Amino acid sequence: MNQLPTIFQQFFWDAKLESINTQKNSSYIIDRLLKIGNLASWKWLAQTYSPEQIKNRALNSRQLTKKDATFYSLIFDLPINSFKCIKQA
């Protein structure tokens, strides 16, 4: 299945869920859910994408704040200065 669960409409209020493909739009989906997702969406991310995909998006996302990057640096055991959002600040 290449569609997002309907319960995620709250995170993608600006798009039609049926037009978002989980494979083609993986960067967009991962970025959005890392930024504003909840526990259920993070569990879905872990079931849908590889840990490496999620980690790479966290590292390269420009959408994350310093607070977000600090959290994900602890989750992924990565240095805080390796996050692109920290480098651009």
Backbone atoms as SQL, in Angstrom:
CREATE TABLE atoms (id INTEGER PRIMARY KEY, chain TEXT, resi INTEGER, resn TEXT, atom TEXT, x REAL, y REAL, z REAL);
INSERT INTO atoms VALUES
  (1, 'A', 1, 'MET', 'N', 0.844, -1.190, 0.000),
  (2, 'A', 1, 'MET', 'CA', 0.000, 0.000, 0.000),
  (3, 'A', 1, 'MET', 'C', 0.882, 1.244, 0.000),
  (4, 'A', 2, 'ASN', 'N', 0.604, 2.171, -0.881),
  (5, 'A', 2, 'ASN', 'CA', 1.423, 3.366, -1.039),
  (6, 'A', 2, 'ASN', 'C', 0.727, 4.644, -0.586),
  (7, 'A', 3, 'GLN', 'N', -0.325, 4.508, 0.210),
  (8, 'A', 3, 'GLN', 'CA', -1.028, 5.689, 0.696),
  (9, 'A', 3, 'GLN', 'C', -0.859, 5.841, 2.197),
  (10, 'A', 4, 'LEU', 'N', -0.947, 7.080, 2.631),
  (11, 'A', 4, 'LEU', 'CA', -0.885, 7.375, 4.060),
  (12, 'A', 4, 'LEU', 'C', -2.187, 6.965, 4.751),
  (13, 'A', 5, 'PRO', 'N', -2.101, 6.540, 6.002),
  (14, 'A', 5, 'PRO', 'CA', -3.328, 6.268, 6.761),
  (15, 'A', 5, 'PRO', 'C', -4.157, 7.549, 6.903),
  (16, 'A', 6, 'THR', 'N', -5.454, 7.409, 6.862),
  (17, 'A', 6, 'THR', 'CA', -6.337, 8.588, 6.935),
  (18, 'A', 6, 'THR', 'C', -6.196, 9.342, 8.258),
  (19, 'A', 7, 'ILE', 'N', -5.745, 8.673, 9.309),
  (20, 'A', 7, 'ILE', 'CA', -5.576, 9.366, 10.590),
  (21, 'A', 7, 'ILE', 'C', -4.472, 10.427, 10.538),
  (22, 'A', 8, 'PHE', 'N', -3.670, 10.422, 9.469),
  (23, 'A', 8, 'PHE', 'CA', -2.588, 11.398, 9.338),
  (24, 'A', 8, 'PHE', 'C', -3.021, 12.678, 8.624),
  (25, 'A', 9, 'GLN', 'N', -4.310, 12.801, 8.309),
  (26, 'A', 9, 'GLN', 'CA', -4.788, 14.012, 7.646),
  (27, 'A', 9, 'GLN', 'C', -4.448, 15.255, 8.463),
  (28, 'A', 10, 'GLN', 'N', -4.448, 15.136, 9.778),
  (29, 'A', 10, 'GLN', 'CA', -4.135, 16.277, 10.640),
  (30, 'A', 10, 'GLN', 'C', -2.726, 16.811, 10.414),
  (31, 'A', 11, 'PHE', 'N', -1.808, 15.963, 9.955),
  (32, 'A', 11, 'PHE', 'CA', -0.430, 16.386, 9.710),
  (33, 'A', 11, 'PHE', 'C', -0.223, 16.882, 8.276),
  (34, 'A', 12, 'PHE', 'N', -1.144, 16.521, 7.394),
  (35, 'A', 12, 'PHE', 'CA', -1.036, 16.898, 5.980),
  (36, 'A', 12, 'PHE', 'C', -2.301, 17.649, 5.564),
  (37, 'A', 13, 'TRP', 'N', -2.661, 18.643, 6.377),
  (38, 'A', 13, 'TRP', 'CA', -3.866, 19.431, 6.145),
  (39, 'A', 13, 'TRP', 'C', -3.821, 20.187, 4.825),
  (40, 'A', 14, 'ASP', 'N', -2.618, 20.414, 4.311),
  (41, 'A', 14, 'ASP', 'CA', -2.451, 21.217, 3.100),
  (42, 'A', 14, 'ASP', 'C', -2.376, 20.376, 1.829),
  (43, 'A', 15, 'ALA', 'N', -2.651, 19.078, 1.934),
  (44, 'A', 15, 'ALA', 'CA', -2.566, 18.180, 0.778),
  (45, 'A', 15, 'ALA', 'C', -3.686, 17.138, 0.846),
  (46, 'A', 16, 'LYS', 'N', -3.988, 16.554, -0.295),
  (47, 'A', 16, 'LYS', 'CA', -4.935, 15.448, -0.338),
  (48, 'A', 16, 'LYS', 'C', -4.151, 14.169, -0.070),
  (49, 'A', 17, 'LEU', 'N', -4.550, 13.419, 0.949),
  (50, 'A', 17, 'LEU', 'CA', -3.821, 12.209, 1.313),
  (51, 'A', 17, 'LEU', 'C', -3.702, 11.234, 0.149),
  (52, 'A', 18, 'GLU', 'N', -4.757, 11.134, -0.649),
  (53, 'A', 18, 'GLU', 'CA', -4.730, 10.180, -1.765),
  (54, 'A', 18, 'GLU', 'C', -3.711, 10.563, -2.842),
  (55, 'A', 19, 'SER', 'N', -3.243, 11.797, -2.825),
  (56, 'A', 19, 'SER', 'CA', -2.244, 12.228, -3.815),
  (57, 'A', 19, 'SER', 'C', -0.806, 12.065, -3.305),
  (58, 'A', 20, 'ILE', 'N', -0.654, 11.649, -2.041),
  (59, 'A', 20, 'ILE', 'CA', 0.683, 11.473, -1.467),
  (60, 'A', 20, 'ILE', 'C', 1.052, 9.992, -1.510),
  (61, 'A', 21, 'ASN', 'N', 2.104, 9.682, -2.234),
  (62, 'A', 21, 'ASN', 'CA', 2.590, 8.316, -2.369),
  (63, 'A', 21, 'ASN', 'C', 3.708, 8.087, -1.372),
  (64, 'A', 22, 'THR', 'N', 3.594, 7.041, -0.562),
  (65, 'A', 22, 'THR', 'CA', 4.561, 6.818, 0.508),
  (66, 'A', 22, 'THR', 'C', 5.971, 6.540, 0.005),
  (67, 'A', 23, 'GLN', 'N', 6.109, 6.050, -1.214),
  (68, 'A', 23, 'GLN', 'CA', 7.445, 5.797, -1.761),
  (69, 'A', 23, 'GLN', 'C', 7.987, 7.027, -2.490),
  (70, 'A', 24, 'LYS', 'N', 7.192, 7.590, -3.379),
  (71, 'A', 24, 'LYS', 'CA', 7.645, 8.748, -4.158),
  (72, 'A', 24, 'LYS', 'C', 7.821, 9.999, -3.308),
  (73, 'A', 25, 'ASN', 'N', 7.026, 10.145, -2.277),
  (74, 'A', 25, 'ASN', 'CA', 7.052, 11.339, -1.433),
  (75, 'A', 25, 'ASN', 'C', 7.635, 11.066, -0.050),
  (76, 'A', 26, 'SER', 'N', 8.542, 10.115, 0.045),
  (77, 'A', 26, 'SER', 'CA', 9.071, 9.695, 1.349),
  (78, 'A', 26, 'SER', 'C', 9.755, 10.839, 2.100),
  (79, 'A', 27, 'SER', 'N', 10.532, 11.658, 1.419),
  (80, 'A', 27, 'SER', 'CA', 11.219, 12.768, 2.100),
  (81, 'A', 27, 'SER', 'C', 10.220, 13.735, 2.711),
  (82, 'A', 28, 'TYR', 'N', 9.210, 14.093, 1.950),
  (83, 'A', 28, 'TYR', 'CA', 8.166, 15.002, 2.424),
  (84, 'A', 28, 'TYR', 'C', 7.452, 14.411, 3.640),
  (85, 'A', 29, 'ILE', 'N', 7.092, 13.150, 3.566),
  (86, 'A', 29, 'ILE', 'CA', 6.364, 12.486, 4.648),
  (87, 'A', 29, 'ILE', 'C', 7.217, 12.399, 5.912),
  (88, 'A', 30, 'ILE', 'N', 8.442, 11.925, 5.762),
  (89, 'A', 30, 'ILE', 'CA', 9.320, 11.764, 6.923),
  (90, 'A', 30, 'ILE', 'C', 9.599, 13.121, 7.566),
  (91, 'A', 31, 'ASP', 'N', 9.926, 14.119, 6.749),
  (92, 'A', 31, 'ASP', 'CA', 10.181, 15.462, 7.290),
  (93, 'A', 31, 'ASP', 'C', 8.993, 15.971, 8.098),
  (94, 'A', 32, 'ARG', 'N', 7.808, 15.856, 7.524),
  (95, 'A', 32, 'ARG', 'CA', 6.607, 16.384, 8.179),
  (96, 'A', 32, 'ARG', 'C', 6.330, 15.659, 9.492),
  (97, 'A', 33, 'LEU', 'N', 6.435, 14.336, 9.468),
  (98, 'A', 33, 'LEU', 'CA', 6.121, 13.577, 10.679),
  (99, 'A', 33, 'LEU', 'C', 7.202, 13.712, 11.745),
  (100, 'A', 34, 'LEU', 'N', 8.455, 13.890, 11.340),
  (101, 'A', 34, 'LEU', 'CA', 9.496, 14.163, 12.329),
  (102, 'A', 34, 'LEU', 'C', 9.256, 15.509, 13.003),
  (103, 'A', 35, 'LYS', 'N', 8.766, 16.460, 12.230),
  (104, 'A', 35, 'LYS', 'CA', 8.561, 17.814, 12.745),
  (105, 'A', 35, 'LYS', 'C', 7.318, 17.935, 13.624),
  (106, 'A', 36, 'ILE', 'N', 6.184, 17.387, 13.163),
  (107, 'A', 36, 'ILE', 'CA', 4.932, 17.631, 13.892),
  (108, 'A', 36, 'ILE', 'C', 4.156, 16.362, 14.209),
  (109, 'A', 37, 'GLY', 'N', 4.763, 15.209, 14.004),
  (110, 'A', 37, 'GLY', 'CA', 4.075, 13.953, 14.260),
  (111, 'A', 37, 'GLY', 'C', 3.908, 13.648, 15.739),
  (112, 'A', 38, 'ASN', 'N', 3.215, 12.561, 16.005),
  (113, 'A', 38, 'ASN', 'CA', 3.015, 12.093, 17.376),
  (114, 'A', 38, 'ASN', 'C', 3.559, 10.668, 17.484),
  (115, 'A', 39, 'LEU', 'N', 3.380, 10.045, 18.620),
  (116, 'A', 39, 'LEU', 'CA', 3.924, 8.709, 18.842),
  (117, 'A', 39, 'LEU', 'C', 3.397, 7.706, 17.815),
  (118, 'A', 40, 'ALA', 'N', 2.113, 7.756, 17.517),
  (119, 'A', 40, 'ALA', 'CA', 1.529, 6.833, 16.537),
  (120, 'A', 40, 'ALA', 'C', 2.163, 7.018, 15.154),
  (121, 'A', 41, 'SER', 'N', 2.411, 8.272, 14.773),
  (122, 'A', 41, 'SER', 'CA', 3.010, 8.512, 13.456),
  (123, 'A', 41, 'SER', 'C', 4.470, 8.076, 13.424),
  (124, 'A', 42, 'TRP', 'N', 5.177, 8.223, 14.547),
  (125, 'A', 42, 'TRP', 'CA', 6.575, 7.769, 14.599),
  (126, 'A', 42, 'TRP', 'C', 6.646, 6.248, 14.516),
  (127, 'A', 43, 'LYS', 'N', 5.689, 5.572, 15.146),
  (128, 'A', 43, 'LYS', 'CA', 5.638, 4.102, 15.040),
  (129, 'A', 43, 'LYS', 'C', 5.388, 3.695, 13.593),
  (130, 'A', 44, 'TRP', 'N', 4.483, 4.392, 12.931),
  (131, 'A', 44, 'TRP', 'CA', 4.193, 4.104, 11.530),
  (132, 'A', 44, 'TRP', 'C', 5.437, 4.343, 10.675),
  (133, 'A', 45, 'LEU', 'N', 6.152, 5.441, 10.941),
  (134, 'A', 45, 'LEU', 'CA', 7.409, 5.708, 10.219),
  (135, 'A', 45, 'LEU', 'C', 8.371, 4.540, 10.348),
  (136, 'A', 46, 'ALA', 'N', 8.522, 4.044, 11.565),
  (137, 'A', 46, 'ALA', 'CA', 9.459, 2.946, 11.824),
  (138, 'A', 46, 'ALA', 'C', 9.041, 1.651, 11.125),
  (139, 'A', 47, 'GLN', 'N', 7.755, 1.476, 10.902),
  (140, 'A', 47, 'GLN', 'CA', 7.263, 0.287, 10.205),
  (141, 'A', 47, 'GLN', 'C', 7.323, 0.439, 8.689),
  (142, 'A', 48, 'THR', 'N', 7.328, 1.679, 8.219),
  (143, 'A', 48, 'THR', 'CA', 7.234, 1.944, 6.787),
  (144, 'A', 48, 'THR', 'C', 8.589, 2.213, 6.143),
  (145, 'A', 49, 'TYR', 'N', 9.471, 2.870, 6.864),
  (146, 'A', 49, 'TYR', 'CA', 10.774, 3.260, 6.319),
  (147, 'A', 49, 'TYR', 'C', 11.900, 2.659, 7.159),
  (148, 'A', 50, 'SER', 'N', 13.050, 2.513, 6.538),
  (149, 'A', 50, 'SER', 'CA', 14.201, 1.953, 7.256),
  (150, 'A', 50, 'SER', 'C', 14.742, 2.979, 8.259),
  (151, 'A', 51, 'PRO', 'N', 15.387, 2.501, 9.311),
  (152, 'A', 51, 'PRO', 'CA', 15.998, 3.435, 10.262),
  (153, 'A', 51, 'PRO', 'C', 16.992, 4.376, 9.574),
  (154, 'A', 52, 'GLU', 'N', 17.679, 3.871, 8.572),
  (155, 'A', 52, 'GLU', 'CA', 18.647, 4.697, 7.844),
  (156, 'A', 52, 'GLU', 'C', 17.951, 5.835, 7.081),
  (157, 'A', 53, 'GLN', 'N', 16.822, 5.543, 6.452),
  (158, 'A', 53, 'GLN', 'CA', 16.060, 6.586, 5.741),
  (159, 'A', 53, 'GLN', 'C', 15.609, 7.680, 6.703),
  (160, 'A', 54, 'ILE', 'N', 15.092, 7.270, 7.840),
  (161, 'A', 54, 'ILE', 'CA', 14.587, 8.234, 8.823),
  (162, 'A', 54, 'ILE', 'C', 15.734, 9.065, 9.381),
  (163, 'A', 55, 'LYS', 'N', 16.820, 8.412, 9.705),
  (164, 'A', 55, 'LYS', 'CA', 17.988, 9.124, 10.239),
  (165, 'A', 55, 'LYS', 'C', 18.532, 10.123, 9.223),
  (166, 'A', 56, 'ASN', 'N', 18.639, 9.708, 7.959),
  (167, 'A', 56, 'ASN', 'CA', 19.145, 10.609, 6.913),
  (168, 'A', 56, 'ASN', 'C', 18.248, 11.818, 6.723),
  (169, 'A', 57, 'ARG', 'N', 16.934, 11.622, 6.797),
  (170, 'A', 57, 'ARG', 'CA', 16.028, 12.764, 6.659),
  (171, 'A', 57, 'ARG', 'C', 16.168, 13.699, 7.864),
  (172, 'A', 58, 'ALA', 'N', 16.303, 13.140, 9.052),
  (173, 'A', 58, 'ALA', 'CA', 16.493, 13.985, 10.242),
  (174, 'A', 58, 'ALA', 'C', 17.770, 14.804, 10.098),
  (175, 'A', 59, 'LEU', 'N', 18.825, 14.181, 9.622),
  (176, 'A', 59, 'LEU', 'CA', 20.100, 14.877, 9.450),
  (177, 'A', 59, 'LEU', 'C', 20.027, 15.980, 8.406),
  (178, 'A', 60, 'ASN', 'N', 19.265, 15.766, 7.341),
  (179, 'A', 60, 'ASN', 'CA', 19.261, 16.684, 6.207),
  (180, 'A', 60, 'ASN', 'C', 18.056, 17.613, 6.128),
  (181, 'A', 61, 'SER', 'N', 17.132, 17.473, 7.041),
  (182, 'A', 61, 'SER', 'CA', 15.937, 18.311, 7.008),
  (183, 'A', 61, 'SER', 'C', 16.261, 19.747, 7.403),
  (184, 'A', 62, 'ARG', 'N', 15.710, 20.664, 6.658),
  (185, 'A', 62, 'ARG', 'CA', 15.840, 22.090, 6.998),
  (186, 'A', 62, 'ARG', 'C', 14.642, 22.565, 7.803),
  (187, 'A', 63, 'GLN', 'N', 13.677, 21.659, 7.997),
  (188, 'A', 63, 'GLN', 'CA', 12.445, 22.009, 8.698),
  (189, 'A', 63, 'GLN', 'C', 12.570, 21.883, 10.218),
  (190, 'A', 64, 'LEU', 'N', 13.546, 21.126, 10.680),
  (191, 'A', 64, 'LEU', 'CA', 13.669, 20.889, 12.111),
  (192, 'A', 64, 'LEU', 'C', 14.248, 22.098, 12.835),
  (193, 'A', 65, 'THR', 'N', 13.828, 22.274, 14.064),
  (194, 'A', 65, 'THR', 'CA', 14.374, 23.335, 14.917),
  (195, 'A', 65, 'THR', 'C', 15.559, 22.775, 15.702),
  (196, 'A', 66, 'LYS', 'N', 16.229, 23.644, 16.430),
  (197, 'A', 66, 'LYS', 'CA', 17.339, 23.194, 17.269),
  (198, 'A', 66, 'LYS', 'C', 16.824, 22.211, 18.327),
  (199, 'A', 67, 'LYS', 'N', 15.656, 22.484, 18.858),
  (200, 'A', 67, 'LYS', 'CA', 15.043, 21.591, 19.850),
  (201, 'A', 67, 'LYS', 'C', 14.781, 20.210, 19.235),
  (202, 'A', 68, 'ASP', 'N', 14.223, 20.190, 18.016),
  (203, 'A', 68, 'ASP', 'CA', 13.981, 18.926, 17.322),
  (204, 'A', 68, 'ASP', 'C', 15.296, 18.176, 17.103),
  (205, 'A', 69, 'ALA', 'N', 16.302, 18.892, 16.616),
  (206, 'A', 69, 'ALA', 'CA', 17.604, 18.275, 16.332),
  (207, 'A', 69, 'ALA', 'C', 18.227, 17.712, 17.602),
  (208, 'A', 70, 'THR', 'N', 18.084, 18.410, 18.708),
  (209, 'A', 70, 'THR', 'CA', 18.609, 17.913, 19.977),
  (210, 'A', 70, 'THR', 'C', 17.934, 16.596, 20.354),
  (211, 'A', 71, 'PHE', 'N', 16.624, 16.540, 20.197),
  (212, 'A', 71, 'PHE', 'CA', 15.876, 15.315, 20.489),
  (213, 'A', 71, 'PHE', 'C', 16.344, 14.166, 19.590),
  (214, 'A', 72, 'TYR', 'N', 16.411, 14.410, 18.281),
  (215, 'A', 72, 'TYR', 'CA', 16.796, 13.338, 17.361),
  (216, 'A', 72, 'TYR', 'C', 18.277, 12.977, 17.476),
  (217, 'A', 73, 'SER', 'N', 19.099, 13.895, 17.924),
  (218, 'A', 73, 'SER', 'CA', 20.505, 13.543, 18.148),
  (219, 'A', 73, 'SER', 'C', 20.616, 12.522, 19.280),
  (220, 'A', 74, 'LEU', 'N', 19.746, 12.629, 20.254),
  (221, 'A', 74, 'LEU', 'CA', 19.719, 11.652, 21.350),
  (222, 'A', 74, 'LEU', 'C', 19.116, 10.321, 20.888),
  (223, 'A', 75, 'ILE', 'N', 18.049, 10.393, 20.117),
  (224, 'A', 75, 'ILE', 'CA', 17.392, 9.178, 19.620),
  (225, 'A', 75, 'ILE', 'C', 18.336, 8.370, 18.732),
  (226, 'A', 76, 'PHE', 'N', 19.021, 9.054, 17.815),
  (227, 'A', 76, 'PHE', 'CA', 19.889, 8.376, 16.848),
  (228, 'A', 76, 'PHE', 'C', 21.351, 8.317, 17.278),
  (229, 'A', 77, 'ASP', 'N', 21.659, 8.848, 18.452),
  (230, 'A', 77, 'ASP', 'CA', 23.031, 8.858, 18.971),
  (231, 'A', 77, 'ASP', 'C', 23.996, 9.496, 17.964),
  (232, 'A', 78, 'LEU', 'N', 23.662, 10.713, 17.574),
  (233, 'A', 78, 'LEU', 'CA', 24.458, 11.469, 16.608),
  (234, 'A', 78, 'LEU', 'C', 24.860, 12.810, 17.217),
  (235, 'A', 79, 'PRO', 'N', 26.001, 13.347, 16.813),
  (236, 'A', 79, 'PRO', 'CA', 26.383, 14.668, 17.321),
  (237, 'A', 79, 'PRO', 'C', 25.423, 15.749, 16.805),
  (238, 'A', 80, 'ILE', 'N', 25.069, 16.659, 17.650),
  (239, 'A', 80, 'ILE', 'CA', 24.112, 17.713, 17.300),
  (240, 'A', 80, 'ILE', 'C', 24.579, 18.534, 16.108),
  (241, 'A', 81, 'ASN', 'N', 25.879, 18.757, 15.984),
  (242, 'A', 81, 'ASN', 'CA', 26.372, 19.590, 14.880),
  (243, 'A', 81, 'ASN', 'C', 26.370, 18.868, 13.533),
  (244, 'A', 82, 'SER', 'N', 25.923, 17.615, 13.492),
  (245, 'A', 82, 'SER', 'CA', 25.818, 16.906, 12.218),
  (246, 'A', 82, 'SER', 'C', 24.484, 17.156, 11.530),
  (247, 'A', 83, 'PHE', 'N', 23.575, 17.861, 12.198),
  (248, 'A', 83, 'PHE', 'CA', 22.258, 18.152, 11.626),
  (249, 'A', 83, 'PHE', 'C', 22.310, 19.422, 10.780),
  (250, 'A', 84, 'LYS', 'N', 21.774, 19.326, 9.575),
  (251, 'A', 84, 'LYS', 'CA', 21.784, 20.452, 8.643),
  (252, 'A', 84, 'LYS', 'C', 21.067, 21.672, 9.209),
  (253, 'A', 85, 'CYS', 'N', 20.005, 21.471, 9.964),
  (254, 'A', 85, 'CYS', 'CA', 19.269, 22.599, 10.510),
  (255, 'A', 85, 'CYS', 'C', 20.101, 23.375, 11.531),
  (256, 'A', 86, 'ILE', 'N', 21.061, 22.728, 12.156),
  (257, 'A', 86, 'ILE', 'CA', 21.950, 23.406, 13.110),
  (258, 'A', 86, 'ILE', 'C', 23.044, 24.158, 12.339),
  (259, 'A', 87, 'LYS', 'N', 23.538, 23.566, 11.282),
  (260, 'A', 87, 'LYS', 'CA', 24.606, 24.179, 10.479),
  (261, 'A', 87, 'LYS', 'C', 24.153, 25.468, 9.811),
  (262, 'A', 88, 'GLN', 'N', 22.865, 25.526, 9.415),
  (263, 'A', 88, 'GLN', 'CA', 22.382, 26.708, 8.704),
  (264, 'A', 88, 'GLN', 'C', 21.987, 27.834, 9.640),
  (265, 'A', 89, 'ALA', 'N', 21.868, 27.554, 10.921),
  (266, 'A', 89, 'ALA', 'CA', 21.437, 28.578, 11.874),
  (267, 'A', 89, 'ALA', 'C', 22.510, 29.620, 12.123);
